[in-house]
């Protein structure tokens, strides 16, 4: 596993992170590891959602188009 080091973090930010870690019953290292893992997972989710967002583009069919096609299909198969 790789080790990460972050420089130039203001004391107030470090103190806030220590407090959040403490509130969760974790060490700062454990808390920050979870934050980094969660952020990486979130980035993966964003990539998936970006891919899904394009799925509805392409046909250009409206709801009325779909309902008309359905009704025509039903009328054709009924006889």
PDB file of N, CA, C and O in Angstrom:
ATOM      1  N   UNK A   1       0.831  -1.183   0.000  1.00  0.00           N
ATOM      2  CA  UNK A   1       0.000   0.000   0.000  1.00  0.00           C
ATOM      3  C   UNK A   1       0.872   1.241   0.000  1.00  0.00           C
ATOM      4  O   UNK A   1       1.983   1.237   0.530  1.00  0.00           O
ATOM      5  N   UNK A   2       0.367   2.279  -0.587  1.00  0.00           N
ATOM      6  CA  UNK A   2       1.094   3.536  -0.678  1.00  0.00           C
ATOM      7  C   UNK A   2       0.790   4.402   0.547  1.00  0.00           C
ATOM      8  O   UNK A   2      -0.276   4.288   1.152  1.00  0.00           O
ATOM      9  N   UNK A   3       1.725   5.252   0.897  1.00  0.00           N
ATOM     10  CA  UNK A   3       1.522   6.220   1.983  1.00  0.00           C
ATOM     11  C   UNK A   3       1.333   7.593   1.359  1.00  0.00           C
ATOM     12  O   UNK A   3       2.044   7.954   0.420  1.00  0.00           O
ATOM     13  N   UNK A   4       0.390   8.352   1.869  1.00  0.00           N
ATOM     14  CA  UNK A   4       0.136   9.710   1.390  1.00  0.00           C
ATOM     15  C   UNK A   4       0.564  10.708   2.451  1.00  0.00           C
ATOM     16  O   UNK A   4       0.445  10.453   3.649  1.00  0.00           O
ATOM     17  N   UNK A   5       1.060  11.841   1.993  1.00  0.00           N
ATOM     18  CA  UNK A   5       1.425  12.914   2.915  1.00  0.00           C
ATOM     19  C   UNK A   5       0.837  14.199   2.363  1.00  0.00           C
ATOM     20  O   UNK A   5       0.961  14.481   1.171  1.00  0.00           O
ATOM     21  N   UNK A   6       0.201  14.972   3.218  1.00  0.00           N
ATOM     22  CA  UNK A   6      -0.402  16.240   2.801  1.00  0.00           C
ATOM     23  C   UNK A   6       0.297  17.359   3.549  1.00  0.00           C
ATOM     24  O   UNK A   6       0.346  17.363   4.779  1.00  0.00           O
ATOM     25  N   UNK A   7       0.833  18.301   2.805  1.00  0.00           N
ATOM     26  CA  UNK A   7       1.561  19.421   3.405  1.00  0.00           C
ATOM     27  C   UNK A   7       0.681  20.665   3.442  1.00  0.00           C
ATOM     28  O   UNK A   7      -0.312  20.781   2.724  1.00  0.00           O
ATOM     29  N   UNK A   8       1.086  21.588   4.308  1.00  0.00           N
ATOM     30  CA  UNK A   8       0.476  22.920   4.380  1.00  0.00           C
ATOM     31  C   UNK A   8      -1.009  22.896   4.739  1.00  0.00           C
ATOM     32  O   UNK A   8      -1.787  23.699   4.224  1.00  0.00           O
ATOM     33  N   UNK A   9      -1.392  21.992   5.607  1.00  0.00           N
ATOM     34  CA  UNK A   9      -2.763  21.967   6.117  1.00  0.00           C
ATOM     35  C   UNK A   9      -2.826  22.923   7.304  1.00  0.00           C
ATOM     36  O   UNK A   9      -2.046  22.784   8.247  1.00  0.00           O
ATOM     37  N   UNK A  10      -3.739  23.887   7.273  1.00  0.00           N
ATOM     38  CA  UNK A  10      -3.837  24.826   8.396  1.00  0.00           C
ATOM     39  C   UNK A  10      -4.158  24.105   9.707  1.00  0.00           C
ATOM     40  O   UNK A  10      -4.855  23.090   9.715  1.00  0.00           O
ATOM     41  N   UNK A  11      -3.646  24.638  10.798  1.00  0.00           N
ATOM     42  CA  UNK A  11      -3.885  24.041  12.115  1.00  0.00           C
ATOM     43  C   UNK A  11      -5.368  23.903  12.411  1.00  0.00           C
ATOM     44  O   UNK A  11      -5.797  22.901  12.983  1.00  0.00           O
ATOM     45  N   UNK A  12      -6.152  24.896  12.027  1.00  0.00           N
ATOM     46  CA  UNK A  12      -7.589  24.851  12.311  1.00  0.00           C
ATOM     47  C   UNK A  12      -8.268  23.688  11.585  1.00  0.00           C
ATOM     48  O   UNK A  12      -9.195  23.078  12.118  1.00  0.00           O
ATOM     49  N   UNK A  13      -7.810  23.386  10.379  1.00  0.00           N
ATOM     50  CA  UNK A  13      -8.364  22.261   9.624  1.00  0.00           C
ATOM     51  C   UNK A  13      -7.962  20.952  10.282  1.00  0.00           C
ATOM     52  O   UNK A  13      -8.789  20.056  10.450  1.00  0.00           O
ATOM     53  N   UNK A  14      -6.692  20.842  10.653  1.00  0.00           N
ATOM     54  CA  UNK A  14      -6.229  19.642  11.357  1.00  0.00           C
ATOM     55  C   UNK A  14      -7.023  19.430  12.630  1.00  0.00           C
ATOM     56  O   UNK A  14      -7.447  18.311  12.920  1.00  0.00           O
ATOM     57  N   UNK A  15      -7.230  20.497  13.395  1.00  0.00           N
ATOM     58  CA  UNK A  15      -7.975  20.387  14.647  1.00  0.00           C
ATOM     59  C   UNK A  15      -9.410  19.919  14.406  1.00  0.00           C
ATOM     60  O   UNK A  15      -9.935  19.101  15.160  1.00  0.00           O
ATOM     61  N   UNK A  16     -10.037  20.437  13.361  1.00  0.00           N
ATOM     62  CA  UNK A  16     -11.405  20.021  13.035  1.00  0.00           C
ATOM     63  C   UNK A  16     -11.446  18.547  12.651  1.00  0.00           C
ATOM     64  O   UNK A  16     -12.368  17.828  13.036  1.00  0.00           O
ATOM     65  N   UNK A  17     -10.452  18.098  11.896  1.00  0.00           N
ATOM     66  CA  UNK A  17     -10.399  16.690  11.500  1.00  0.00           C
ATOM     67  C   UNK A  17     -10.143  15.783  12.696  1.00  0.00           C
ATOM     68  O   UNK A  17     -10.725  14.704  12.798  1.00  0.00           O
ATOM     69  N   UNK A  18      -9.272  16.222  13.598  1.00  0.00           N
ATOM     70  CA  UNK A  18      -9.015  15.452  14.817  1.00  0.00           C
ATOM     71  C   UNK A  18     -10.305  15.323  15.618  1.00  0.00           C
ATOM     72  O   UNK A  18     -10.601  14.256  16.156  1.00  0.00           O
ATOM     73  N   UNK A  19     -11.066  16.400  15.697  1.00  0.00           N
ATOM     74  CA  UNK A  19     -12.317  16.372  16.458  1.00  0.00           C
ATOM     75  C   UNK A  19     -13.336  15.425  15.823  1.00  0.00           C
ATOM     76  O   UNK A  19     -14.028  14.692  16.530  1.00  0.00           O
ATOM     77  N   UNK A  20     -13.428  15.439  14.505  1.00  0.00           N
ATOM     78  CA  UNK A  20     -14.341  14.511  13.819  1.00  0.00           C
ATOM     79  C   UNK A  20     -13.914  13.067  14.032  1.00  0.00           C
ATOM     80  O   UNK A  20     -14.745  12.189  14.264  1.00  0.00           O
ATOM     81  N   UNK A  21     -12.612  12.831  13.952  1.00  0.00           N
ATOM     82  CA  UNK A  21     -12.102  11.476  14.183  1.00  0.00           C
ATOM     83  C   UNK A  21     -12.430  11.026  15.593  1.00  0.00           C
ATOM     84  O   UNK A  21     -12.895   9.907  15.808  1.00  0.00           O
ATOM     85  N   UNK A  22     -12.187  11.897  16.542  1.00  0.00           N
ATOM     86  CA  UNK A  22     -12.454  11.585  17.943  1.00  0.00           C
ATOM     87  C   UNK A  22     -13.944  11.292  18.152  1.00  0.00           C
ATOM     88  O   UNK A  22     -14.300  10.360  18.874  1.00  0.00           O
ATOM     89  N   UNK A  23     -14.807  12.082  17.524  1.00  0.00           N
ATOM     90  CA  UNK A  23     -16.254  11.879  17.647  1.00  0.00           C
ATOM     91  C   UNK A  23     -16.685  10.526  17.082  1.00  0.00           C
ATOM     92  O   UNK A  23     -17.685   9.953  17.515  1.00  0.00           O
ATOM     93  N   UNK A  24     -15.922  10.024  16.114  1.00  0.00           N
ATOM     94  CA  UNK A  24     -16.212   8.710  15.530  1.00  0.00           C
ATOM     95  C   UNK A  24     -15.464   7.583  16.225  1.00  0.00           C
ATOM     96  O   UNK A  24     -15.560   6.423  15.823  1.00  0.00           O
ATOM     97  N   UNK A  25     -14.719   7.929  17.269  1.00  0.00           N
ATOM     98  CA  UNK A  25     -13.952   6.913  17.986  1.00  0.00           C
ATOM     99  C   UNK A  25     -12.781   6.382  17.180  1.00  0.00           C
ATOM    100  O   UNK A  25     -12.411   5.216  17.317  1.00  0.00           O
ATOM    101  N   UNK A  26     -12.190   7.231  16.336  1.00  0.00           N
ATOM    102  CA  UNK A  26     -11.106   6.803  15.467  1.00  0.00           C
ATOM    103  C   UNK A  26      -9.873   7.664  15.688  1.00  0.00           C
ATOM    104  O   UNK A  26      -9.943   8.772  16.221  1.00  0.00           O
ATOM    105  N   UNK A  27      -8.754   7.122  15.265  1.00  0.00           N
ATOM    106  CA  UNK A  27      -7.540   7.939  15.204  1.00  0.00           C
ATOM    107  C   UNK A  27      -7.656   8.845  13.983  1.00  0.00           C
ATOM    108  O   UNK A  27      -8.473   8.601  13.094  1.00  0.00           O
ATOM    109  N   UNK A  28      -6.844   9.878  13.945  1.00  0.00           N
ATOM    110  CA  UNK A  28      -6.852  10.766  12.784  1.00  0.00           C
ATOM    111  C   UNK A  28      -6.494   9.986  11.522  1.00  0.00           C
ATOM    112  O   UNK A  28      -7.120  10.173  10.478  1.00  0.00           O
ATOM    113  N   UNK A  29      -5.499   9.120  11.611  1.00  0.00           N
ATOM    114  CA  UNK A  29      -5.092   8.335  10.446  1.00  0.00           C
ATOM    115  C   UNK A  29      -6.230   7.456   9.946  1.00  0.00           C
ATOM    116  O   UNK A  29      -6.487   7.400   8.744  1.00  0.00           O
ATOM    117  N   UNK A  30      -6.908   6.776  10.851  1.00  0.00           N
ATOM    118  CA  UNK A  30      -8.014   5.908  10.469  1.00  0.00           C
ATOM    119  C   UNK A  30      -9.149   6.711   9.836  1.00  0.00           C
ATOM    120  O   UNK A  30      -9.727   6.303   8.829  1.00  0.00           O
ATOM    121  N   UNK A  31      -9.457   7.850  10.438  1.00  0.00           N
ATOM    122  CA  UNK A  31     -10.521   8.703   9.919  1.00  0.00           C
ATOM    123  C   UNK A  31     -10.181   9.208   8.512  1.00  0.00           C
ATOM    124  O   UNK A  31     -11.011   9.147   7.605  1.00  0.00           O
ATOM    125  N   UNK A  32      -8.953   9.706   8.340  1.00  0.00           N
ATOM    126  CA  UNK A  32      -8.555  10.233   7.036  1.00  0.00           C
ATOM    127  C   UNK A  32      -8.492   9.136   5.976  1.00  0.00           C
ATOM    128  O   UNK A  32      -8.785   9.386   4.807  1.00  0.00           O
ATOM    129  N   UNK A  33      -8.115   7.936   6.374  1.00  0.00           N
ATOM    130  CA  UNK A  33      -8.108   6.813   5.435  1.00  0.00           C
ATOM    131  C   UNK A  33      -9.522   6.568   4.925  1.00  0.00           C
ATOM    132  O   UNK A  33      -9.725   6.368   3.728  1.00  0.00           O
ATOM    133  N   UNK A  34     -10.499   6.581   5.827  1.00  0.00           N
ATOM    134  CA  UNK A  34     -11.890   6.397   5.415  1.00  0.00           C
ATOM    135  C   UNK A  34     -12.353   7.520   4.496  1.00  0.00           C
ATOM    136  O   UNK A  34     -13.069   7.275   3.525  1.00  0.00           O
ATOM    137  N   UNK A  35     -11.947   8.747   4.798  1.00  0.00           N
ATOM    138  CA  UNK A  35     -12.315   9.887   3.953  1.00  0.00           C
ATOM    139  C   UNK A  35     -11.759   9.695   2.542  1.00  0.00           C
ATOM    140  O   UNK A  35     -12.470   9.908   1.560  1.00  0.00           O
ATOM    141  N   UNK A  36     -10.504   9.299   2.441  1.00  0.00           N
ATOM    142  CA  UNK A  36      -9.868   9.101   1.135  1.00  0.00           C
ATOM    143  C   UNK A  36     -10.541   7.953   0.383  1.00  0.00           C
ATOM    144  O   UNK A  36     -10.810   8.076  -0.812  1.00  0.00           O
ATOM    145  N   UNK A  37     -10.814   6.849   1.062  1.00  0.00           N
ATOM    146  CA  UNK A  37     -11.474   5.714   0.412  1.00  0.00           C
ATOM    147  C   UNK A  37     -12.879   6.083  -0.053  1.00  0.00           C
ATOM    148  O   UNK A  37     -13.293   5.705  -1.149  1.00  0.00           O
ATOM    149  N   UNK A  38     -13.604   6.813   0.772  1.00  0.00           N
ATOM    150  CA  UNK A  38     -14.959   7.250   0.420  1.00  0.00           C
ATOM    151  C   UNK A  38     -14.921   8.175  -0.799  1.00  0.00           C
ATOM    152  O   UNK A  38     -15.756   8.062  -1.696  1.00  0.00           O
ATOM    153  N   UNK A  39     -13.958   9.080  -0.825  1.00  0.00           N
ATOM    154  CA  UNK A  39     -13.822  10.003  -1.959  1.00  0.00           C
ATOM    155  C   UNK A  39     -13.492   9.243  -3.241  1.00  0.00           C
ATOM    156  O   UNK A  39     -14.019   9.562  -4.307  1.00  0.00           O
ATOM    157  N   UNK A  40     -12.630   8.252  -3.141  1.00  0.00           N
ATOM    158  CA  UNK A  40     -12.283   7.449  -4.321  1.00  0.00           C
ATOM    159  C   UNK A  40     -13.498   6.677  -4.823  1.00  0.00           C
ATOM    160  O   UNK A  40     -13.721   6.588  -6.030  1.00  0.00           O
ATOM    161  N   UNK A  41     -14.279   6.121  -3.909  1.00  0.00           N
ATOM    162  CA  UNK A  41     -15.498   5.407  -4.296  1.00  0.00           C
ATOM    163  C   UNK A  41     -16.493   6.367  -4.937  1.00  0.00           C
ATOM    164  O   UNK A  41     -17.150   6.023  -5.919  1.00  0.00           O
ATOM    165  N   UNK A  42     -16.603   7.565  -4.384  1.00  0.00           N
ATOM    166  CA  UNK A  42     -17.504   8.572  -4.933  1.00  0.00           C
ATOM    167  C   UNK A  42     -17.097   8.935  -6.355  1.00  0.00           C
ATOM    168  O   UNK A  42     -17.952   9.092  -7.225  1.00  0.00           O
ATOM    169  N   UNK A  43     -15.809   9.068  -6.592  1.00  0.00           N
ATOM    170  CA  UNK A  43     -15.321   9.391  -7.937  1.00  0.00           C
ATOM    171  C   UNK A  43     -15.709   8.288  -8.917  1.00  0.00           C
ATOM    172  O   UNK A  43     -16.064   8.564 -10.063  1.00  0.00           O
ATOM    173  N   UNK A  44     -15.640   7.040  -8.462  1.00  0.00           N
ATOM    174  CA  UNK A  44     -16.064   5.925  -9.307  1.00  0.00           C
ATOM    175  C   UNK A  44     -17.552   5.981  -9.591  1.00  0.00           C
ATOM    176  O   UNK A  44     -17.987   5.692 -10.706  1.00  0.00           O
ATOM    177  N   UNK A  45     -18.334   6.351  -8.587  1.00  0.00           N
ATOM    178  CA  UNK A  45     -19.780   6.474  -8.770  1.00  0.00           C
ATOM    179  C   UNK A  45     -20.117   7.579  -9.758  1.00  0.00           C
ATOM    180  O   UNK A  45     -21.033   7.434 -10.567  1.00  0.00           O
ATOM    181  N   UNK A  46     -19.385   8.676  -9.695  1.00  0.00           N
ATOM    182  CA  UNK A  46     -19.613   9.785 -10.623  1.00  0.00           C
ATOM    183  C   UNK A  46     -19.359   9.324 -12.055  1.00  0.00           C
ATOM    184  O   UNK A  46     -20.111   9.676 -12.964  1.00  0.00           O
ATOM    185  N   UNK A  47     -18.313   8.545 -12.257  1.00  0.00           N
ATOM    186  CA  UNK A  47     -18.011   8.037 -13.596  1.00  0.00           C
ATOM    187  C   UNK A  47     -19.144   7.145 -14.101  1.00  0.00           C
ATOM    188  O   UNK A  47     -19.516   7.215 -15.272  1.00  0.00           O
ATOM    189  N   UNK A  48     -19.687   6.315 -13.227  1.00  0.00           N
ATOM    190  CA  UNK A  48     -20.812   5.448 -13.605  1.00  0.00           C
ATOM    191  C   UNK A  48     -22.026   6.294 -13.961  1.00  0.00           C
ATOM    192  O   UNK A  48     -22.675   6.061 -14.981  1.00  0.00           O
ATOM    193  N   UNK A  49     -22.332   7.277 -13.120  1.00  0.00           N
ATOM    194  CA  UNK A  49     -23.489   8.135 -13.377  1.00  0.00           C
ATOM    195  C   UNK A  49     -23.323   8.937 -14.659  1.00  0.00           C
ATOM    196  O   UNK A  49     -24.294   9.150 -15.386  1.00  0.00           O
ATOM    197  N   UNK A  50     -22.111   9.381 -14.941  1.00  0.00           N
ATOM    198  CA  UNK A  50     -21.863  10.092 -16.196  1.00  0.00           C
ATOM    199  C   UNK A  50     -22.159   9.189 -17.391  1.00  0.00           C
ATOM    200  O   UNK A  50     -22.698   9.645 -18.400  1.00  0.00           O
ATOM    201  N   UNK A  51     -21.810   7.921 -17.276  1.00  0.00           N
ATOM    202  CA  UNK A  51     -22.102   6.981 -18.351  1.00  0.00           C
ATOM    203  C   UNK A  51     -23.585   6.729 -18.505  1.00  0.00           C
ATOM    204  O   UNK A  51     -24.091   6.645 -19.624  1.00  0.00           O
ATOM    205  N   UNK A  52     -24.286   6.608 -17.393  1.00  0.00           N
ATOM    206  CA  UNK A  52     -25.724   6.359 -17.413  1.00  0.00           C
ATOM    207  C   UNK A  52     -26.474   7.577 -17.942  1.00  0.00           C
ATOM    208  O   UNK A  52     -27.510   7.429 -18.590  1.00  0.00           O
ATOM    209  N   UNK A  53     -25.970   8.764 -17.678  1.00  0.00           N
ATOM    210  CA  UNK A  53     -26.656   9.991 -18.085  1.00  0.00           C
ATOM    211  C   UNK A  53     -26.871  10.046 -19.594  1.00  0.00           C
ATOM    212  O   UNK A  53     -27.832  10.661 -20.055  1.00  0.00           O
ATOM    213  N   UNK A  54     -26.008   9.425 -20.354  1.00  0.00           N
ATOM    214  CA  UNK A  54     -26.144   9.445 -21.802  1.00  0.00           C
ATOM    215  C   UNK A  54     -27.095   8.400 -22.353  1.00  0.00           C
ATOM    216  O   UNK A  54     -27.381   8.411 -23.550  1.00  0.00           O
ATOM    217  N   UNK A  55     -27.590   7.506 -21.528  1.00  0.00           N
ATOM    218  CA  UNK A  55     -28.447   6.430 -22.010  1.00  0.00           C
ATOM    219  C   UNK A  55     -29.750   6.928 -22.621  1.00  0.00           C
ATOM    220  O   UNK A  55     -30.227   6.361 -23.603  1.00  0.00           O
ATOM    221  N   UNK A  56     -30.326   7.972 -22.058  1.00  0.00           N
ATOM    222  CA  UNK A  56     -31.629   8.405 -22.551  1.00  0.00           C
ATOM    223  C   UNK A  56     -31.515   9.326 -23.761  1.00  0.00           C
ATOM    224  O   UNK A  56     -32.532   9.781 -24.285  1.00  0.00           O
ATOM    225  N   UNK A  57     -30.318   9.602 -24.203  1.00  0.00           N
ATOM    226  CA  UNK A  57     -30.129  10.435 -25.386  1.00  0.00           C
ATOM    227  C   UNK A  57     -30.021   9.534 -26.608  1.00  0.00           C
ATOM    228  O   UNK A  57     -29.320   8.523 -26.571  1.00  0.00           O
ATOM    229  N   UNK A  58     -30.687   9.878 -27.657  1.00  0.00           N
ATOM    230  CA  UNK A  58     -30.488   9.103 -28.867  1.00  0.00           C
ATOM    231  C   UNK A  58     -31.758   8.831 -29.635  1.00  0.00           C
ATOM    232  O   UNK A  58     -31.798   9.112 -30.833  1.00  0.00           O
ATOM    233  N   UNK A  59     -32.794   8.305 -29.022  1.00  0.00           N
ATOM    234  CA  UNK A  59     -33.979   7.943 -29.785  1.00  0.00           C
ATOM    235  C   UNK A  59     -34.787   9.168 -30.169  1.00  0.00           C
ATOM    236  O   UNK A  59     -35.344   9.218 -31.265  1.00  0.00           O
ATOM    237  N   UNK A  60     -34.862  10.142 -29.304  1.00  0.00           N
ATOM    238  CA  UNK A  60     -35.651  11.336 -29.574  1.00  0.00           C
ATOM    239  C   UNK A  60     -37.140  11.091 -29.477  1.00  0.00           C
ATOM    240  O   UNK A  60     -37.935  11.995 -29.735  1.00  0.00           O
ATOM    241  N   UNK A  61     -37.531   9.881 -29.107  1.00  0.00           N
ATOM    242  CA  UNK A  61     -38.952   9.560 -28.994  1.00  0.00           C
ATOM    243  C   UNK A  61     -39.552  10.255 -27.784  1.00  0.00           C
ATOM    244  O   UNK A  61     -38.958  10.310 -26.707  1.00  0.00           O
ATOM    245  N   UNK A  62     -40.751  10.782 -27.997  1.00  0.00           N
ATOM    246  CA  UNK A  62     -41.478  11.403 -26.894  1.00  0.00           C
ATOM    247  C   UNK A  62     -42.413  10.372 -26.283  1.00  0.00           C
ATOM    248  O   UNK A  62     -42.577   9.274 -26.816  1.00  0.00           O
ATOM    249  N   UNK A  63     -43.012  10.725 -25.185  1.00  0.00           N
ATOM    250  CA  UNK A  63     -43.994   9.835 -24.560  1.00  0.00           C
ATOM    251  C   UNK A  63     -45.151   9.578 -25.515  1.00  0.00           C
ATOM    252  O   UNK A  63     -45.638   8.452 -25.617  1.00  0.00           O
ATOM    253  N   UNK A  64     -45.588  10.614 -26.211  1.00  0.00           N
ATOM    254  CA  UNK A  64     -46.678  10.441 -27.176  1.00  0.00           C
ATOM    255  C   UNK A  64     -46.281   9.482 -28.293  1.00  0.00           C
ATOM    256  O   UNK A  64     -47.105   8.680 -28.734  1.00  0.00           O
ATOM    257  N   UNK A  65     -45.039   9.550 -28.757  1.00  0.00           N
ATOM    258  CA  UNK A  65     -44.556   8.626 -29.788  1.00  0.00           C
ATOM    259  C   UNK A  65     -44.635   7.183 -29.300  1.00  0.00           C
ATOM    260  O   UNK A  65     -45.079   6.294 -30.026  1.00  0.00           O
ATOM    261  N   UNK A  66     -44.207   6.967 -28.084  1.00  0.00           N
ATOM    262  CA  UNK A  66     -44.207   5.617 -27.515  1.00  0.00           C
ATOM    263  C   UNK A  66     -45.630   5.108 -27.349  1.00  0.00           C
ATOM    264  O   UNK A  66     -45.926   3.964 -27.693  1.00  0.00           O
ATOM    265  N   UNK A  67     -46.505   5.944 -26.827  1.00  0.00           N
ATOM    266  CA  UNK A  67     -47.898   5.528 -26.625  1.00  0.00           C
ATOM    267  C   UNK A  67     -48.598   5.264 -27.957  1.00  0.00           C
ATOM    268  O   UNK A  67     -49.387   4.326 -28.066  1.00  0.00           O
ATOM    269  N   UNK A  68     -48.319   6.073 -28.957  1.00  0.00           N
ATOM    270  CA  UNK A  68     -48.898   5.861 -30.284  1.00  0.00           C
ATOM    271  C   UNK A  68     -48.412   4.542 -30.871  1.00  0.00           C
ATOM    272  O   UNK A  68     -49.208   3.772 -31.410  1.00  0.00           O
ATOM    273  N   UNK A  69     -47.115   4.275 -30.772  1.00  0.00           N
ATOM    274  CA  UNK A  69     -46.560   3.015 -31.273  1.00  0.00           C
ATOM    275  C   UNK A  69     -47.174   1.829 -30.540  1.00  0.00           C
ATOM    276  O   UNK A  69     -47.475   0.804 -31.152  1.00  0.00           O
ATOM    277  N   UNK A  70     -47.359   1.967 -29.240  1.00  0.00           N
ATOM    278  CA  UNK A  70     -47.982   0.891 -28.460  1.00  0.00           C
ATOM    279  C   UNK A  70     -49.401   0.637 -28.940  1.00  0.00           C
ATOM    280  O   UNK A  70     -49.798  -0.507 -29.160  1.00  0.00           O
ATOM    281  N   UNK A  71     -50.166   1.718 -29.103  1.00  0.00           N
ATOM    282  CA  UNK A  71     -51.559   1.577 -29.526  1.00  0.00           C
ATOM    283  C   UNK A  71     -51.656   0.966 -30.917  1.00  0.00           C
ATOM    284  O   UNK A  71     -52.528   0.136 -31.173  1.00  0.00           O
ATOM    285  N   UNK A  72     -50.758   1.374 -31.822  1.00  0.00           N
ATOM    286  CA  UNK A  72     -50.748   0.811 -33.172  1.00  0.00           C
ATOM    287  C   UNK A  72     -50.406  -0.672 -33.143  1.00  0.00           C
ATOM    288  O   UNK A  72     -51.000  -1.466 -33.872  1.00  0.00           O
ATOM    289  N   UNK A  73     -49.456  -1.039 -32.305  1.00  0.00           N
ATOM    290  CA  UNK A  73     -49.071  -2.454 -32.178  1.00  0.00           C
ATOM    291  C   UNK A  73     -50.225  -3.278 -31.624  1.00  0.00           C
ATOM    292  O   UNK A  73     -50.500  -4.377 -32.106  1.00  0.00           O
ATOM    293  N   UNK A  74     -50.887  -2.751 -30.626  1.00  0.00           N
ATOM    294  CA  UNK A  74     -52.028  -3.466 -30.038  1.00  0.00           C
ATOM    295  C   UNK A  74     -53.158  -3.613 -31.055  1.00  0.00           C
ATOM    296  O   UNK A  74     -53.785  -4.670 -31.139  1.00  0.00           O
ATOM    297  N   UNK A  75     -53.417  -2.566 -31.820  1.00  0.00           N
ATOM    298  CA  UNK A  75     -54.485  -2.616 -32.820  1.00  0.00           C
ATOM    299  C   UNK A  75     -54.145  -3.622 -33.917  1.00  0.00           C
ATOM    300  O   UNK A  75     -55.031  -4.325 -34.402  1.00  0.00           O
ATOM    301  N   UNK A  76     -52.890  -3.698 -34.309  1.00  0.00           N
ATOM    302  CA  UNK A  76     -52.466  -4.623 -35.351  1.00  0.00           C
ATOM    303  C   UNK A  76     -52.493  -6.070 -34.904  1.00  0.00           C
ATOM    304  O   UNK A  76     -52.767  -6.957 -35.712  1.00  0.00           O
ATOM    305  N   UNK A  77     -52.215  -6.328 -33.638  1.00  0.00           N
ATOM    306  CA  UNK A  77     -52.187  -7.711 -33.153  1.00  0.00           C
ATOM    307  C   UNK A  77     -53.551  -8.178 -32.676  1.00  0.00           C
ATOM    308  O   UNK A  77     -53.728  -9.364 -32.396  1.00  0.00           O
ATOM    309  N   UNK A  78     -54.517  -7.280 -32.577  1.00  0.00           N
ATOM    310  CA  UNK A  78     -55.850  -7.653 -32.107  1.00  0.00           C
ATOM    311  C   UNK A  78     -56.669  -8.271 -33.230  1.00  0.00           C
ATOM    312  O   UNK A  78     -57.614  -9.010 -32.956  1.00  0.00           O
ATOM    313  N   UNK A  79     -56.338  -7.994 -34.472  1.00  0.00           N
ATOM    314  CA  UNK A  79     -57.183  -8.441 -35.569  1.00  0.00           C
ATOM    315  C   UNK A  79     -56.636  -9.609 -36.226  1.00  0.00           C
ATOM    316  O   UNK A  79     -57.230 -10.116 -37.179  1.00  0.00           O
TER     317      UNK A  79
END
